[in-house]
Amino acid sequence: MTIAAGSSLLTRAAEALGHACREAGLDSAGFTLLRDFANTVYHLPAEQAVVRLAQATTPGKFDRLVTSVRVTRWLAEQGFPTIRPLNVRQPVVAEGFLATFWHHEEHIGPPPDPAQLGPLLRRLHDLPSVPFELPTHDPFGAVRRAILAGRALGEDDRGWLLERCDTLAETYYERLEFALPYGLTHGDAHRGNMIRTRDGFLLCDWDGVCAGPREIDLIPTLQGIRFGLTERQRSNFSEAYGYDATRWEGYPVLRDMRELQTLTAVLRNAHRDRRAHDELRHRLDSLRGGDDRLWHPF
């Protein structure tokens, strides 16, 4: 395991940032690191912008970023409260990374409550059909790739996780009958992807946007009991959205799938980040033990 590898990745990311900004005609002077986990995110103060860097080796990532930019531009035209991409040609390929550029929106005040996400998702799901093709929801693709590539996984854990994916997919997910209409889905809708501004809330991080069952957007909050959400917060979220997915017979299946999906980022980072490594072990022990202990968000 090479925990120290994170520093070299950040060095490469900073070099990629400079390359990408030059390609896009943006000023990177005074850039600061905002986050380094699933993506590496920088603030460009001279442009009042944010740059998100994703590793270019992820299969299908370029096309997904093209879609995220296209969808958010369309959402902004519809008046939907979304983070907005800069008006530059993107994504930019740079030094092994894919860069996208977004208007910087500073979060103001306390963290959002799940009940404040419910109306945003209802509004999103009530929009007219997107006038272009969206990728189809792929519930196991990303997590399977992360399991196979995870450098901090032992072969016993890797085999158990892959078998768990197969069981959920073939025995349960493929037989589900969904209650809500199929259509535009954010793909990773939780309160951590909300920004509170002076004018209200914005929904951000559209990398997973797709066409799929709308229940997919409800499960991250409902499964959030793993991360400390209370029953009251969950019920308030469902009431605000207008549908309680926990009463649907397919809920336990999507909940168990979401638990696997939350491993994706820690699997990618566990070999270079001690906290991610420890959290991966914690979640794996919990899953394999079948308990409901709390997990720790990143």
C-alpha positions in Angstrom: 0.0 0.0 0.0 1.4 3.4 -1.0 -0.3 6.0 1.2 2.3 8.6 0.3 1.3 8.5 -3.3 -1.3 11.2 -2.8 1.3 14.0 -2.9 2.6 13.0 -6.3 -1.0 12.8 -7.6 -1.6 16.4 -6.4 1.6 17.5 -8.1 0.4 16.1 -11.4 -3.1 17.6 -10.8 -1.6 21.1 -10.3 0.4 20.7 -13.5 -2.8 19.6 -15.3 -4.6 22.5 -13.9 -2.2 25.0 -15.5 -2.3 23.2 -18.8 -6.1 23.1 -18.8 -6.4 26.7 -17.9 -4.1 27.8 -20.7 -6.1 25.6 -23.2 -9.3 27.2 -22.0 -7.9 30.8 -22.0 -8.4 31.1 -18.2 -6.1 32.8 -15.6 -5.0 30.2 -13.0 -3.0 32.8 -10.9 -3.5 32.2 -7.1 -5.3 28.9 -7.5 -6.2 27.1 -4.3 -7.1 23.5 -3.6 -10.7 23.0 -2.4 -11.0 19.2 -2.3 -9.1 16.1 -3.3 -11.1 12.9 -3.2 -13.4 11.6 -5.9 -12.3 14.6 -8.0 -9.5 17.2 -7.4 -11.2 20.6 -7.2 -9.5 24.0 -7.4 -10.7 27.6 -7.0 -9.5 30.1 -9.6 -10.0 33.5 -7.8 -9.0 35.5 -10.9 -11.9 33.9 -12.8 -14.4 33.4 -10.0 -14.5 29.8 -11.1 -13.9 26.3 -10.0 -12.0 23.6 -11.9 -12.8 20.0 -11.4 -10.2 17.4 -12.4 -11.1 13.8 -13.0 -8.7 11.1 -13.9 -8.9 10.5 -17.7 -8.4 6.7 -17.3 -11.9 6.2 -16.0 -13.9 4.4 -18.7 -16.5 6.6 -20.3 -15.6 9.6 -18.2 -15.1 12.0 -21.1 -18.5 11.3 -22.5 -20.1 11.7 -19.0 -18.5 15.1 -18.5 -19.7 16.2 -21.9 -23.2 15.2 -20.8 -22.9 16.9 -17.4 -21.9 20.2 -19.1 -24.7 19.9 -21.7 -27.3 19.0 -19.1 -26.5 21.8 -16.7 -26.6 24.4 -19.6 -30.0 23.0 -20.5 -31.2 23.1 -16.9 -30.0 26.7 -16.5 -32.1 27.6 -19.6 -35.1 26.0 -17.9 -34.6 28.2 -14.8 -33.6 25.2 -12.7 -31.2 26.1 -9.8 -28.0 24.4 -10.8 -24.3 25.1 -10.7 -23.4 26.6 -14.2 -20.5 25.7 -16.4 -18.3 28.4 -17.8 -18.8 29.3 -21.4 -15.6 27.6 -22.7 -15.0 24.5 -24.7 -14.8 21.7 -22.3 -13.9 19.1 -21.0 -10.2 19.7 -21.6 -7.8 16.8 -21.7 -4.6 17.7 -19.7 -1.8 15.5 -18.4 -3.9 12.5 -17.7 -6.8 14.4 -16.3 -10.1 15.8 -17.7 -10.9 19.3 -16.6 -14.3 21.0 -16.4 -14.9 24.7 -15.5 -17.7 26.0 -13.4 -18.9 29.3 -11.9 -17.8 29.5 -8.3 -20.7 29.6 -5.8 -19.7 30.0 -2.2 -21.8 28.1 0.3 -23.4 30.4 2.9 -24.7 29.4 6.3 -25.3 26.0 7.8 -25.3 22.7 5.9 -28.5 22.0 4.0 -31.2 19.9 5.6 -32.5 16.9 3.7 -35.9 18.4 3.7 -34.5 21.2 1.5 -33.4 18.7 -1.1 -36.8 17.2 -1.5 -38.4 20.1 -3.4 -35.3 20.5 -5.6 -35.6 16.8 -6.7 -39.4 17.1 -7.2 -38.8 20.1 -9.4 -36.0 18.3 -11.4 -38.2 15.3 -11.9 -41.1 17.4 -13.1 -39.1 19.1 -15.9 -40.0 18.3 -19.5 -38.0 15.6 -21.3 -34.4 16.5 -22.1 -34.1 17.2 -25.8 -31.1 15.0 -26.3 -29.9 11.5 -25.5 -28.8 10.8 -21.9 -26.7 7.8 -20.8 -28.7 5.0 -19.3 -28.4 4.5 -15.5 -25.7 1.9 -14.8 -26.0 0.9 -11.2 -23.1 -1.4 -10.9 -20.5 -0.3 -13.5 -18.6 2.2 -11.5 -18.5 0.2 -8.3 -17.4 -3.0 -10.2 -14.6 -1.1 -11.9 -13.5 0.4 -8.5 -13.6 -3.1 -6.9 -11.4 -4.6 -9.7 -9.0 -1.7 -9.6 -8.8 -1.2 -5.8 -5.2 -1.5 -4.7 -6.0 -1.7 -1.0 -8.3 -4.7 -1.4 -7.4 -8.2 -0.5 -8.6 -10.9 -2.9 -11.1 -12.3 -0.3 -12.8 -8.9 0.0 -12.6 -8.3 -3.7 -14.3 -11.6 -4.4 -17.0 -11.0 -1.8 -17.8 -7.6 -3.2 -18.1 -8.8 -6.7 -20.3 -11.6 -5.7 -22.5 -9.2 -3.7 -22.8 -7.0 -6.9 -23.8 -10.1 -8.9 -26.4 -11.2 -6.4 -28.0 -7.8 -6.1 -28.1 -7.3 -9.9 -29.3 -10.7 -11.0 -31.5 -11.8 -8.1 -33.1 -8.6 -7.1 -32.5 -5.4 -9.2 -33.4 -6.9 -12.6 -36.8 -8.0 -11.2 -37.8 -4.7 -9.6 -41.0 -2.9 -10.7 -40.5 0.8 -10.1 -43.2 3.1 -8.8 -42.0 6.4 -10.2 -41.7 7.5 -13.9 -38.4 6.9 -15.7 -36.5 9.9 -16.9 -33.9 12.6 -16.0 -32.0 11.6 -12.9 -29.2 13.4 -11.1 -27.5 10.2 -10.2 -25.9 11.2 -6.9 -28.5 13.4 -5.2 -27.7 14.1 -1.5 -27.4 17.2 0.6 -23.6 17.3 0.2 -24.3 18.2 -3.5 -26.3 21.3 -2.5 -24.9 24.8 -2.3 -26.8 27.4 -0.2 -26.5 30.9 -1.8 -28.1 34.2 -1.0 -30.7 33.4 -3.7 -31.5 29.8 -2.6 -30.1 26.4 -3.1 -28.2 25.1 -6.1 -27.7 21.4 -7.1 -24.2 20.6 -8.2 -22.0 17.6 -9.2 -23.8 16.3 -12.2 -21.2 13.7 -13.2 -23.7 10.9 -12.8 -26.6 12.5 -14.6 -28.5 9.9 -16.6 -31.9 8.5 -17.6 -33.1 6.1 -15.0 -35.7 5.3 -12.3 -36.4 8.4 -10.2 -36.1 6.3 -7.0 -32.4 6.4 -7.6 -32.3 10.1 -6.6 -34.2 9.4 -3.3 -32.1 6.5 -2.0 -28.9 8.5 -1.1 -30.8 10.5 1.5 -32.8 7.6 2.8 -29.7 5.4 3.1 -28.1 8.4 4.9 -29.1 6.8 8.2 -25.7 5.1 7.8 -24.1 8.6 8.0 -26.1 9.8 11.0 -29.4 11.1 9.5 -32.3 10.7 11.8 -35.7 9.1 11.1 -37.2 12.6 11.3 -34.9 14.0 8.7 -35.6 11.1 6.4 -39.4 11.4 6.8 -39.2 15.2 6.3 -37.3 14.6 3.1 -39.9 12.2 1.8 -42.7 14.5 2.7 -41.0 17.4 0.9 -40.5 15.3 -2.2 -44.0 13.9 -2.1 -43.3 10.2 -2.0 -41.9 7.9 0.6 -39.7 5.3 -1.1 -39.1 3.4 2.1 -42.7 2.1 1.8 -41.9 0.7 -1.7 -41.0 -3.0 -1.8 -37.9 -2.4 -3.8 -36.4 0.0 -1.2 -34.2 -2.6 0.6 -32.6 -3.6 -2.8 -31.7 0.0 -3.8 -30.5 0.7 -0.2 -28.1 -2.2 -0.3 -26.9 -1.2 -3.8 -26.3 2.4 -2.6 -24.2 1.0 0.3 -21.9 -0.7 -2.3 -21.8 2.5 -4.4 -20.6 4.6 -1.5 -17.4 2.4 -1.5 -16.4 3.7 -5.0 -14.4 6.8 -3.9 -12.8 5.1 -0.9 -11.8 2.2 -3.0 -10.1 4.6 -5.5 -8.2 6.5 -2.7 -7.5 3.9 0.0 -4.0 3.2 -1.2 -2.9 6.8 -1.0 -5.0 8.2 1.9 -4.9 6.8 5.4 -8.4 8.0 6.3 -9.9 6.5 3.2 -8.0 3.2 3.9 -9.4 3.0 7.5 -12.9 3.9 6.4 -12.8 1.3 3.7 -11.9 -1.4 6.2 -14.6 -0.1 8.6 -17.3 -0.2 5.9 -16.3 -3.6 4.6 -16.3 -5.1 8.2 -19.8 -3.6 8.6 -21.1 -5.0 5.3 -19.7 -8.4 5.8 -20.9 -8.5 9.4 -24.4 -7.4 8.4 -24.5 -4.7 11.1 -25.9 -1.2 11.0 -23.0 0.7 12.6 -22.5 4.3 11.5 -20.1 5.2 8.6 -18.0 8.3 8.3 -18.6 10.7 5.4 -15.8 12.4 3.4 
